[in-house]
């Protein structure tokens, strides 16, 4: 079977779509050596360039310069990619993010990770963004099969895109192999580099409004007087450049909440290779997000043996299962109570850590690849 893959995000490994694309293709190659995967990449200017995938991620010829402006991206998705699929004579085209061609030239599979631009008012953007969302929503109707990351996201897709249930499949994601509970010699180096205490509660992620970081901070209005000095909240991630309603600055929020400086530490951006050490060193991972199509950070934390304290909404309960404490996303007191118990009760933490590892083991990239391959076979027949 020959598959053409839209590789727009191939060299954007800092994005979720880029990580998903690479890990999926690598595991597909390992699972099915006879599968012919052709990457269709944008090139400088308009058009596309193709490359056979090599195990290990080698591209031949060299990776082209990506065209980043809106018109170039739209042209690649709607014209250059389907044109390349037709020219290559592939059996299936896979777009690993929500941008299928409106007029596919071969049976198309599209992965829709979430419907944030449709469901959350703050993310709808201006007229151009709304027009693009309308286009890709209409194009999803033409896809032979839609894949999505969770049952929660599948329910959203069925409700909003009016697709028949048999054309929407849930294929869960997984944590990368580097997220594991075994200590690494570099863990102490990472701890010292970021000035981390021996015990801390971790938030690691973005700061846009749906991430709801204010509730994580508000939890320390209760937890701070009890554990704040011994087990502060460590907030990791690139802080907003501007304090806006869409990206509120958590430093201003912490000050407005009256938190003591020692209770919360902002350590800024961290490298991808440092994340396992941060998770492993944490007493718990705090994740108060209001909406997730999947929620990879909690899964990464659990794969490191770290219990999750998070919100009980959208896909998060599906990912976390019984390996954490989940409450309403506005229940700062409930999150504080769970954080205090995990910090003060070693038996409780040990039990949730055991459950975390068991829950994380239910997700694997091999399974993701196997179920995606089944989708290809379904639409190619």
N, C-alpha and C positions, 0 to 999 in steps of 0.2 A: 504494500500500500504506500502511496506517495502523499505526503502532507506538506502543504505550504503554510508557514507560520508568519504572521505579521510580527516583525521583530523591531517595531518602533522603539520599544523600551529595552532592547537587548543590552545596550551599553549604559543604561541608567540603573545601575545596581543599587543606588541609594533609594529607589522608589519601590513600593510594594509590587507594582506591575512588573518592574524589571527583575526583581528577585523571583517572582512567580514564573516568569517566562524562562529564565535560565534553569531553575531547579526542575521545572516540568520537562524541558527538553532533555536535560542530562539524564533524568530518570527514565524517560521514554526510551532513550538510546540504550540504556542498560537493561531495561525490561524486554525490549523487542529489537534485537540487533538488525533484523531485516527491514525495519521500518525506515523509510527514506524521508527524512525531514529536511526540507529546504527552507532556509531563513530568507525572508524577503525584507530587505533593509532599505530605508530611504538613502538617497545620495545627495550630494550638494546640488542645489537647484531642485527642479521637479523630476520625478521619476523614481526608479527603484534599482536595487542591485541585489543579486541573489547569491547565496552561498550554501553549500552543503554543510550540515552540522558535523563537526568532528568531536568525538568524545573528549571531554576536558575543556571544551569551549573554544577551540581554535577556529578561526574564520579564514577562509581563503576565497577570494582575495582579501586584502586588508579591510578592516572596518571603515566604511565611508563616513564622511562628515555628516552629522545629522542636520536636517533642516528643521529649525525649531519654531518658526513663526506659524501662526494659526492657519494661514492659507496653504502653506506647504504641507502641514500635517493633514489637513482636510483632503488635499489633492492625493496625498499618498494613500490614505485610507479608502477613499471613494473611487479613485481612478487607477493609480499606479499599482496598488496591491491586487485588485481583481484582474487587471490586465496581465500582471505577471503570472497569476494562477492559471489563467487561460493559456498563456504562452507555454508554461511548463507542463500542462496537461496533467495536473495533480488530481487525486481522487477527492481530497478534502482540503478546505482552507480553514485555518484556525486563527481567530483574532482573540488574543488572550487578555483583552480589556474591552470596555464597552464602546466599541466603534466599528461595528460590522458594516460592510458595504451595502448600500441600499439596493444595488443591482449586482448580486454575487454572480460570478462567472462559473463557479463550481459549488457543490454543497458546502455550506459554511457552518462552522461551529463558533460560537462566541461565548467568552467567559464574562459574565456581568458580576463583578465583585459586590456591588451595592447599588442602590438607587438614591444616593445622597442628594444629587441635584434635583430630583423630583420630590423627595420627601421632606427635606429640611429647607425652610424658607431662606435661611441665611446663606445657603450654598447655591441658590438659583442663578446668581450673577446678573449681568446686564443683558441687553437684547441679543448680543452675539452668542453668549453662553446658553441662553434659553433656546435660541434657534438651533444650536448644535445639539442640545439635549433632545429637542423634538425630532431632529434628523435621526439620531442613533436609536431613539425609542421606536421610530417607524421602521428603521432598518432591522431591528431585532425581530420584527414580524416576518422578515424574509429569511431569517436564519433557519437552517434545518434543525438545529438543536442549540439550546441555551444552557450553559453550565453556570452554576453559581456555588458560592463557598459554604453555604449553610442552609438549613431548613428555614430559618428565619428570613434570610434573603430571598429564598424561593417563594415564600408566602408573599413578600412584597412584590416580587416580579409578577406573580400570577394575578395579584390584585390590581397592579398599576399598568401592566403592559398587555393585559388581555390575551395571554398566550394559553393554548391548551396545555393541561398539566403534563401530558406525555412528552412535550417538547422542552420541558425544563427539568434538568437533572441537578441534584446536589452532589458535588464532589468536594469534600472537605480538603482544606490545606493541611500543612504540617510544619513543625519546627525543623530548622536545619540541624544536621548532626552535631554541630559545635555546641548546641544547647544541651548540656548533660550535667548530672549532679557531681561527677568526680572532680575534685579540686585540680586546678592546673597550677604549675609553678609560677605562671604570670599573674595569678589572682592577687597576690600581695603587692606586686608592682602596680597593678591597676588601682588598688585601694590607696596606696601611698600617692600615686600620681594625682588622684582627684581629692586627696585629703579626707577620705571617708573614715568614719568611726568604725569601731569593731562591730557595732550593731546599728542597724538602721532599717526604716521602712522605705521602700523605693517607689517613686513614680518615674516612668521612662516613656516618653512619647511626645506627641505634638501639643500645641497650645491653642488651636482653634477652638471655637466656642463649644462644639459638640463634645470635645474631650473632657469638659466639665472639671477642669483642674481646681476650680474654686472649691468644690466640695471636698477634694482631697486636702486642701489647705484648711478648710473649715473644720475637718475632723480633728485637726490638731488644736482647736480651741478647747476640746475636751481631752484629747490624748496628751497634749503638750504638758500640762501640769503634772501628769502621772509618769510619762515615759520620755518626754521631750528631750531632756538632757542626756539620758542614757541611750535612747533609741530615737533619734530625730528623723524627720521626713527628709529624704534626699530627692530632689527634683532634678532629673537629668533630661537634657534635650536643648536644642537651639532655641533660645528665648526670642520672643517676638521683637522685631526691630522697632515697631511702633505699638503703642498701647491703644487698641481700637476695640469696638464692640465685637468684631469678628475674631480678633486675636488679643484678648485681654492679657496684660502683663501680670504674671503671677506674683512678681515682687511687689507691685502696687497692691494686689489683692491681699497678700500676706500682711502687709503693713496696715491696710484698712481693717483687717480682722483682729489686729492687735496681737499678733503672734510674736513671741519672744524671738530675737535673732538666732539663738541657739537651738530653737526647735525645728527650724527649716533651713536646709542648705541647698543652694542653687549651684550646680556644678557645670552647667552649660552642655554643649554638644559632646557626645562620646563617639568614638570610632566603632564601627560594626564589630570588630574583633574584640572590643572591650566589653560588649554587652553580656556575654555569658558570665564573666567574673562579677559584674554588677548584680545580676540576678542571683548568683550563687551566694554572694555575701549578704543578701537582704534577709531579714526576718520574715518579711512578707512583701508582696507586690500589690500596690494600690492602683485600681483601675476603675475610675468612676464614670467612664464614657457613657454618653446618652444614646449613641447609635454606632453599631459596628456591623459590617457585612460578615465578618468572621471574628476578628479579635486575635491577631497573631501574638501580640505581646504577652497576654496571659498564658497562652500555650507555651511560649518560650520560657516564661518564668517557671511554669509547672514542670517542663522538661528538665529544668535545673534543680527540681525538688523544692521550689519556693511556693508556699501557699499564696492564694489570691484573695484579696478583699476587693470586691467590685460591685458593679451595678447589676441588677437582675433584669435587664432589658435587652431586647433584640437578640443577637446571636450569642451573647456572653454566657448565659446559662447552658447553652448547648455545648460550648467549648469547655467551660470550667467543670460542669457536672457537680459532683459532691466534693470536689477537691479545693473548695474555698468557701468563703462567707459572702453571699450576695444579698444586697439590700437595695431599696429604692435609690435611684441616682441622686436624690436630694437629701438622703438620710445620712448626714454627716455624723450624727451621734452614733448611729448603728455601725458605721465604718470605724469610728473611733473605738467603740467597744470591742470590735473584732481585732483591731490592731493592738489594743492593750492586752487582750487575752493571749494573742500569739506571742507578744513580747514577754509576758509574765508567766505563761504556763507552758513549760517545755514539752509536757506530754501531749497537750492539745496541738502544739505546732508539729511534733513528730508524727502524729496521726494524719494531719492534713498534708504534711510533706509526703508521707507514704501514698496517700490518695492522689496527690498531684502527679507523682511519677506514673502511677497506674493509669490515670486519665490521659496523660500525655502520650503514653504508649499506644493508645487507641488510634492515633493519627500518625501516618507515615507518608513520605513522598512516594514510596513504592506503591502504596494503595492509591494515592492520587493519580499517579501515572497509569496504573492498571485500569482505573475507572474512566480516565480520559481516553485511553486506547479503545475501550469498549464503545465510547461515544463515537469515535472516528469510524469504527467498524459498522456501527448502526447507520450512519448517514451515507457511508460509501457503498452500501449494498442496494 
